[in-house]
């Protein structure tokens, strides 16, 4: 008899998945989205957007990492925090 409980079934999280898909399509269709006013790549903005996209895809398809640090970095809240960071970086330029 096993003493461990099975993990809860994971479910698709549509808001996170929608954010990830929107960033993916937006960045593909309009790459200047991730550039500064001089036309150079804005690495901070790209990092924030790619973090939001990665977290959105990981959480959006229902995967929940076992390690606490990875679970936080790829959570829905991390996706939202990365979007706020990206918006702040866009607003500062």
Backbone bond lengths (Angstrom), bond angles and torsions (degrees), N, CA, C in turn:
res aa  C-N    CA-C-N  psi(-1)  N-CA   C-N-CA  omega(-1)  CA-C   N-CA-C  phi
1 X - - - 1.431 - - 1.529 108.79 -
2 X 1.289 116.49 132.40 1.466 122.21 -177.40 1.519 110.44 -87.20
3 X 1.330 116.20 140.70 1.467 120.76 178.76 1.522 112.64 -97.07
4 X 1.307 116.89 -6.30 1.464 119.37 179.69 1.519 109.25 -92.56
5 X 1.300 114.49 148.33 1.457 118.85 177.05 1.516 108.95 -94.38
6 X 1.309 117.33 144.07 1.465 119.18 179.22 1.523 109.83 -68.08
7 X 1.325 117.57 148.87 1.468 119.45 179.03 1.523 110.10 -66.05
8 X 1.307 114.40 151.34 1.462 119.58 177.75 1.522 109.48 -64.98
9 X 1.318 117.01 143.41 1.467 118.18 179.38 1.526 110.30 -64.40
10 X 1.307 115.36 137.21 1.458 119.21 -179.51 1.524 108.95 -86.50
11 X 1.309 114.58 151.91 1.463 120.72 -178.73 1.518 109.55 -127.81
12 X 1.297 115.16 156.18 1.464 121.11 176.30 1.525 108.32 -68.15
13 X 1.323 116.30 133.92 1.463 123.05 177.61 1.524 107.71 -106.86
14 X 1.309 116.54 96.47 1.461 120.90 -173.57 1.525 115.32 -60.07
15 X 1.335 121.22 -39.54 1.473 118.62 178.70 1.528 112.87 -60.87
16 X 1.330 117.24 -44.37 1.467 120.15 179.23 1.519 111.10 -65.43
17 X 1.321 116.42 -41.49 1.456 120.24 179.41 1.525 110.90 -65.88
18 X 1.327 117.85 -38.65 1.468 121.28 178.59 1.527 110.95 -64.97
19 X 1.328 117.66 -40.65 1.468 121.15 177.75 1.524 109.91 -62.11
20 X 1.329 116.50 -45.97 1.464 120.65 -179.59 1.524 111.32 -61.48
21 X 1.309 116.76 -44.18 1.469 119.99 179.49 1.524 111.39 -65.91
22 X 1.336 117.14 -38.70 1.469 120.16 179.47 1.534 110.94 -65.43
23 X 1.323 117.60 -41.72 1.472 120.19 178.07 1.519 109.87 -65.40
24 X 1.330 116.72 -42.08 1.465 120.51 -179.43 1.533 110.79 -62.00
25 X 1.314 116.95 -48.73 1.471 120.50 -178.81 1.525 110.66 -68.70
26 X 1.333 117.14 -43.17 1.459 120.46 -179.78 1.516 112.86 -62.92
27 X 1.329 116.93 -43.50 1.461 120.41 178.85 1.516 113.25 -68.65
28 X 1.335 115.92 -30.43 1.465 119.93 177.88 1.521 111.12 -76.54
29 X 1.319 116.76 -43.44 1.463 120.93 -177.33 1.528 112.81 -75.26
30 X 1.329 117.07 -31.68 1.462 120.67 -176.04 1.530 110.64 -138.68
31 X 1.343 117.63 77.14 1.468 120.95 -178.17 1.531 115.04 -58.30
32 X 1.347 120.69 -29.78 1.466 118.61 177.22 1.526 114.06 -60.30
33 X 1.323 117.05 -8.62 1.459 120.85 174.47 1.530 111.01 -56.87
34 X 1.326 115.86 -31.78 1.465 121.08 -177.43 1.527 112.13 -104.38
35 X 1.318 116.91 29.37 1.464 121.78 178.87 1.523 109.51 -120.03
36 X 1.324 115.34 156.69 1.460 119.18 177.40 1.526 109.57 -86.97
37 X 1.316 116.86 -174.86 1.467 120.87 -176.42 1.524 112.82 -66.05
38 X 1.333 117.64 -22.53 1.463 121.46 178.68 1.529 112.04 -86.69
39 X 1.326 116.88 -1.79 1.455 120.30 179.65 1.520 114.34 88.04
40 X 1.327 116.35 2.28 1.464 120.88 178.12 1.527 109.54 -86.80
41 X 1.321 115.88 154.20 1.459 120.29 179.12 1.526 110.28 -62.79
42 X 1.318 115.91 131.82 1.462 121.81 175.49 1.526 106.62 -95.69
43 X 1.327 116.25 97.18 1.450 120.91 -172.16 1.529 113.03 -67.33
44 X 1.309 117.71 -33.97 1.466 120.46 177.68 1.519 111.34 -65.17
45 X 1.327 116.02 -45.53 1.457 120.64 178.30 1.523 111.02 -64.57
46 X 1.323 116.66 -43.53 1.464 120.15 179.07 1.528 110.31 -62.34
47 X 1.329 117.47 -40.76 1.461 120.53 178.86 1.522 111.13 -61.67
48 X 1.330 116.85 -45.24 1.464 120.39 179.88 1.528 111.30 -64.01
49 X 1.333 116.64 -43.29 1.463 119.63 179.24 1.526 111.89 -66.72
50 X 1.316 117.52 -39.96 1.465 119.70 179.77 1.526 111.39 -70.84
51 X 1.326 117.37 -32.02 1.461 119.93 174.72 1.527 109.46 -65.67
52 X 1.344 116.51 -44.76 1.463 120.08 178.38 1.533 110.38 -62.20
53 X 1.323 116.63 -41.29 1.466 120.17 179.76 1.527 110.62 -65.41
54 X 1.323 117.49 -44.58 1.463 121.00 -179.69 1.523 110.97 -63.65
55 X 1.320 116.52 -47.78 1.468 119.87 178.83 1.518 110.61 -63.20
56 X 1.317 116.63 -37.83 1.459 120.10 178.47 1.513 112.80 -64.16
57 X 1.318 117.03 -41.90 1.465 119.54 178.08 1.527 111.68 -68.58
58 X 1.331 117.13 -45.22 1.468 119.91 -178.01 1.523 110.02 -62.00
59 X 1.321 116.89 -51.85 1.471 119.87 -179.03 1.524 111.33 -73.91
60 X 1.312 116.57 -32.95 1.464 120.64 -176.88 1.516 114.01 -63.97
61 X 1.328 117.22 -36.04 1.460 119.28 179.10 1.522 111.79 -83.73
62 X 1.332 117.33 -3.71 1.452 121.06 174.91 1.507 115.26 98.85
63 X 1.316 118.25 6.92 1.463 120.39 179.24 1.516 109.59 -81.10
64 X 1.320 116.64 132.27 1.464 122.11 176.92 1.524 107.08 -123.78
65 X 1.345 118.35 110.63 1.471 121.00 179.72 1.527 111.74 -61.05
66 X 1.327 116.34 153.57 1.463 121.34 -179.75 1.519 112.41 -79.91
67 X 1.330 118.07 -37.91 1.459 122.04 -178.15 1.527 109.46 -74.61
68 X 1.314 115.47 136.27 1.463 120.87 -175.28 1.526 111.96 -59.51
69 X 1.331 117.60 -43.56 1.470 120.16 -178.55 1.526 110.91 -62.29
70 X 1.315 117.40 -45.46 1.473 119.97 179.27 1.523 110.50 -68.14
71 X 1.330 116.53 -36.68 1.467 119.84 179.00 1.525 110.50 -61.20
72 X 1.348 116.73 -38.80 1.454 119.44 178.90 1.528 110.86 -72.50
73 X 1.329 117.99 -44.46 1.468 121.16 -177.36 1.523 113.06 -64.03
74 X 1.327 117.06 -26.24 1.457 120.77 -178.72 1.518 112.18 -116.64
75 X 1.317 117.36 33.85 1.460 122.09 178.91 1.530 110.14 -93.76
76 X 1.306 114.97 170.03 1.458 119.61 174.95 1.519 112.06 -64.66
77 X 1.347 116.19 -35.50 1.467 120.35 177.68 1.520 111.37 -67.02
78 X 1.329 117.07 -36.20 1.463 120.32 177.21 1.519 110.24 -67.05
79 X 1.325 116.51 -36.98 1.473 120.86 176.46 1.533 109.21 -60.57
80 X 1.324 116.41 -46.08 1.465 120.47 179.48 1.530 111.32 -65.14
81 X 1.337 117.41 -40.81 1.462 120.77 179.00 1.527 110.97 -63.80
82 X 1.318 117.28 -40.06 1.465 120.77 178.50 1.523 110.56 -66.89
83 X 1.318 118.04 -35.43 1.468 120.47 176.21 1.523 111.21 -66.32
84 X 1.323 116.97 -40.08 1.470 120.66 176.78 1.526 109.96 -63.87
85 X 1.331 116.81 -42.65 1.466 121.28 177.09 1.530 110.40 -60.97
86 X 1.326 117.27 -44.93 1.477 120.98 179.04 1.524 110.94 -62.32
87 X 1.322 117.02 -42.08 1.473 120.21 178.53 1.526 110.78 -63.70
88 X 1.336 116.75 -41.35 1.465 120.07 178.57 1.531 110.77 -64.49
89 X 1.324 117.40 -41.02 1.467 120.18 179.11 1.524 110.86 -66.75
90 X 1.323 118.03 -37.75 1.476 120.57 177.11 1.527 110.45 -66.68
91 X 1.333 116.71 -39.26 1.445 120.80 -178.04 1.532 111.52 -68.70
92 X 1.342 116.34 -32.13 1.465 120.41 -178.95 1.525 111.79 -72.33
93 X 1.300 118.87 -21.04 1.463 119.93 -178.45 1.479 110.27 -95.32
